[in-house]
Amino acid sequence: RPPLRMSVTRRGEKEQRLGEFIGDYLAEVQHARSQPRAEILLVARSVESPVVKAFAGQGAGIVAAGYPVRMIVAQTDVDAMPRGWTLSDGVEVDCEVRWARKPRLIEAHEQLVLGPQTCWIGDSMRREPAKCDAYETYIDDCAKTAASAMVSFERLWRTSEPLLAGTPVPPRGDEAAGLARRH
């Protein structure tokens, strides 16, 4: 039986717990050095989602581990979307972003795939994370679940509209930590 950590998390704790999960994984990968490098795959309601904020807080570790990132967001104002993103000041990341434009894709769950055996699955993207407690599942060592999450991501990816190309974006010194715009 795979080691699943399912929980209902209060909204104030979600970002912190996700940050710890991501940080622990990155530390393990850097320590092992034998794991193959893969992409990090992220599906989120918006760039304001706790999973994106937690992910952004681990920017230095993501870059140090050498992971490129592909992200799908369900809600965005395409006209206001910046030409490039940076995770935080001083961190460049190879990140490609797409918009899950079709309304029925909002029924998907937020997810984060860190590696071939590690992923996180959260609430449906239709639920406003600031209005309720959240259901989430942490998967530490289950190739089958991570593979299913990857298949789900790839299906969403194919039907989503490209927003940003996957090239490193140099940060600007006057931007706050977290996802920031480059003009």
N, C-alpha and C positions, 0 to 999 in steps of 0.2 A: 504494500500500500504506500503510495507516495506521501511524503511528509507535507501536508497542507496546513497552513496556518490561516484559518478563516476567522474573521472577527467583524464586529460592528464597531466602528471607530467614530468617536466624536470629531466633529469637523476641525476643532483646534488641534487635535493630535495627528490628523491624517498626514499633513505635510511632513511633520517631524518623523513619523514612523516610516514613511516612504523614503525620506532622505537617509535614514539609518539603514534601510534595506538595500538601497542603491550603494551607499558607502561601503557596507559590509561586503557586497558582491565585488565591487571594484578592488577592495583591499585583498580579497581572496584571489582574484584573478592575477593581480600584480605579484602576490606572494607565490602562487603556483607557477606562473610563467609558462606552464605547459599547455594551458587551455588555448585552443585556436581563437584568434581574434574574429569577431563577427560584428555585425551591425547591431545597434540598439534600435529597437522598433517601439514607437510610442503612438498610441491612439488616445486623444484627449478631447474633452468637450470644447475647450478653448485654451488659449495661451495663459489664461488666468486660472486654469484648473490646478488644484493642489499637486497633482502628479507632475505637471510641467514645472511648477515652482520648486518642488523637491528635486526634480531632475536638474534644474538650473543651478540649484545650490551645490550640486556635485560636479559642476563644470570642469574644475581643475583635474579631478580624478578621471573624468571621462576622456579628457584630452591626454592625460598621462597614460591611460590604458590604450590609447590609439583607436578608439571606436568612432566610426562614422555613425551618424544618426539619421533615421528617417522618421518623420512625424506626420500624423494626420490629425487635423483639427476639424471638428464638426461645425463649430460656429466661428465666423470671422466676418469682418467688414472688409471685403476684398479691396475696395477703393482706398481704405486706410492702411492696408497691409504694407509694411516697409519693404524695401528692396533687399534687405539682409537682416539677419538676426545674429546676436552674439549672446552667449549664455551668461556671462558676467564680465565685469571689467577685467582686462588682462587675459582673457581666455578666448582663443579662437577655436571654433569647432566646425567640422564638416557636417552640415545639417541641411537636409532637403525636406521641405514642408509641402504638404498637399491639403486641399480642402475637400472634405466629404460633403460635397454640394447637394447630393440627393437627400431630400427630407427623411426618407425612410431609414437612412443610415444612422440617424440619431438613436435608433433602437439598439445599436451595438453597445458593447460595454467598453469603458476605458480600459486600456491595457498597456503594459510595459513589458517588453521581452528583452531581457538583459543578456541571455546566452542560451545555449542549446538545452539547458535544464532548469533555467531560472526565469520566472516571470511573475507578474502581479496582475490581477484582474480586479477591477473596481466596479462601481455602480454603472448602470446604463447612462449614457450621455444625456438622456432626456431629463434626468434628475438634476436639479440645481444644487450643487454641493454646499452652498452657503445656507440653505434652508433646512437641511435635515442631516441626521447622522448617516454614515455611509457604510455599506457592506463592501468588504474587500477580501481577497484571498491572496496569500503569499505562497508561492511555490518555489521551494529551494532546490529540489533534486528530483525532477520528474520530466524526463525527455518527452514523454507522450503529451503531457499538458502543454509544455513549451512549444512543441511542434504544432499542436492544434492552434495555439495562439499565433504562431508564425503564418500558418495557412490563412487564418482569419484576417490577419494584417494584410497579406498579399492580395487577397480578394478585395478588401477595402481600398488598397493602394491603386489597383487597376481601375477602379471606378471613380477615383478622386481626381480633382483638378489640380495640376501643378501650381504652386504659389512661389516657391523659392528654390533656386538651384542649389545643389549640394557642394558649395565651395566655402572654404573658410572665410570668415568676415572679420576684419580687424576691429576690435572694440574702440569706442571713443571714450576718452577720459572723463567726460562729464555725465555719463550715463550711470544710473543706479544699478545695483546688483540685480540679478534676475534677467529674464529675457528683456532685451533692450533694442530699440530701433536704430538703424543706421540709415541716414538720409542720403 
